[in-house]
């Protein structure tokens, strides 16, 4: 009997161990499945993070390129503004010089015109005095001419 009891105890122990083995296998399968699911989630999360990093890096590169372009445009605009300012100053200086020159020329022209007008008047007066003297001379010749043919000669010379 004792052997049968020991054997029954061992059989029970084996059955318990087999049952425990099955339970552990089920638990191991479940843990393995949970582990696989966790690894899948981890991979998906890492892929998402990599994608976001890549997108961020790409956006950052595009933004940096855009900023570099804008800096170039800004520098070019500043240079152009400097040129425009220089041209404005040149125009302002030139305008002042032109006004000064035109003012001097206008003043000079007025002086020359006044001088010319004075000389022209004097010349006209001289001419009129000379013409008046000629008329007086012709009148005196006509008065002193006795005959009609002599008067015709004097009249023709007056023309």
C-alpha positions in Angstrom: 0.0 0.0 0.0 2.6 2.4 0.7 4.0 2.1 -2.7 0.6 2.7 -4.2 0.3 5.8 -2.1 3.7 7.1 -3.0 2.9 6.4 -6.6 -0.4 8.1 -6.3 1.2 11.1 -4.7 3.9 11.2 -7.4 1.1 10.9 -10.1 -0.8 13.8 -8.4 2.4 15.8 -8.2 3.1 15.1 -11.9 -0.4 16.0 -12.9 -0.1 19.2 -10.8 3.2 20.0 -12.5 1.7 19.3 -15.9 -1.2 21.5 -15.1 1.1 24.2 -13.9 3.2 23.7 -17.0 0.1 24.1 -19.2 -1.0 27.2 -17.2 2.6 28.6 -17.5 2.5 27.9 -21.2 -0.8 29.7 -21.6 0.6 32.6 -19.5 3.8 32.5 -21.5 1.9 32.5 -24.8 -0.2 35.5 -23.5 3.0 37.3 -22.3 4.6 36.5 -25.7 1.6 37.9 -27.5 1.6 41.0 -25.2 5.3 41.4 -25.8 4.8 41.1 -29.6 2.0 43.7 -29.4 4.2 46.0 -27.3 7.0 45.6 -29.8 4.6 46.5 -32.7 3.4 49.5 -30.8 7.0 50.5 -30.0 8.0 50.1 -33.7 4.9 52.1 -34.8 5.7 54.8 -32.3 9.4 54.9 -33.4 8.4 55.1 -37.0 6.0 58.0 -36.1 8.8 59.7 -34.2 11.2 59.2 -37.1 8.6 60.5 -39.5 8.0 63.6 -37.4 11.7 64.2 -37.0 12.2 63.8 -40.7 9.3 66.2 -41.4 10.7 68.6 -38.8 14.2 68.4 -40.2 12.9 69.0 -43.7 10.7 71.9 -42.6 13.7 73.3 -40.7 15.9 73.0 -43.8 13.2 74.7 -45.9 12.8 77.4 -43.4 16.5 78.0 -43.1 16.8 78.1 -46.9 13.8 80.6 -47.0 15.5 82.7 -44.3 18.8 82.7 -46.2 16.9 83.7 -49.3 15.1 86.5 -47.4 18.4 87.7 -45.9 19.8 87.9 -49.4 16.7 89.8 -50.6 17.0 92.1 -47.6 20.7 92.8 -48.2 20.0 93.4 -51.8 17.1 95.8 -50.9 19.4 97.6 -48.4 22.0 98.0 -51.1 19.4 99.3 -53.6 18.1 101.7 -50.9 21.6 103.0 -50.4 22.0 103.5 -54.2 18.6 105.2 -54.3 19.6 107.5 -51.4 22.8 108.4 -53.2 21.0 109.1 -56.4 18.5 111.3 -54.4 21.4 113.2 -53.0 23.0 113.6 -56.4 19.7 114.8 -57.9 19.3 117.3 -55.0 22.8 118.5 -55.4 22.5 118.8 -59.2 19.1 120.6 -58.8 20.8 123.1 -56.5 23.7 123.6 -58.9 21.3 124.0 -61.9 19.2 126.5 -60.0 22.3 128.4 -59.1 23.7 128.3 -62.7 20.3 129.2 -64.2 20.0 132.1 -61.7 23.5 133.4 -62.7 22.7 132.9 -66.4 19.4 134.7 -66.1 21.1 137.5 -64.2 23.8 137.7 -66.8 21.3 137.6 -69.7 19.3 140.4 -68.1 22.4 142.5 -67.8 23.4 141.8 -71.4 19.8 142.5 -72.6 19.8 145.8 -70.8 23.2 146.7 -72.3 22.0 145.6 -75.7 18.8 147.6 -75.4 20.7 150.7 -74.4 23.2 150.3 -77.3 20.3 149.6 -79.7 18.5 152.8 -78.6 21.7 154.8 -78.9 22.2 153.4 -82.4 18.6 154.2 -83.4 19.0 157.7 -82.1 22.2 158.1 -84.1 20.5 156.7 -87.2 17.5 159.0 -86.7 19.8 162.1 -86.3 21.7 161.1 -89.4 18.4 160.6 -91.4 17.1 163.9 -90.1 20.4 165.6 -91.2 20.0 164.0 -94.7 16.3 165.1 -94.9 17.4 168.7 -93.9 20.2 168.6 -96.5 17.8 167.3 -99.2 15.2 169.9 -98.3 17.8 172.7 -98.5 19.0 171.4 -101.9 15.4 171.2 -103.1 14.7 174.7 -101.9 17.8 176.0 -103.6 17.1 174.1 -106.9 15.6 176.5 -109.3 14.2 174.3 -112.0 11.9 171.4 -112.1 14.4 168.9 -113.6 16.8 169.6 -110.8 14.1 168.9 -108.2 13.4 165.5 -109.9 17.1 164.6 -109.6 17.1 165.6 -105.9 13.9 163.6 -105.3 15.4 160.5 -107.0 18.5 160.8 -104.8 16.3 160.9 -101.7 14.9 157.5 -102.6 
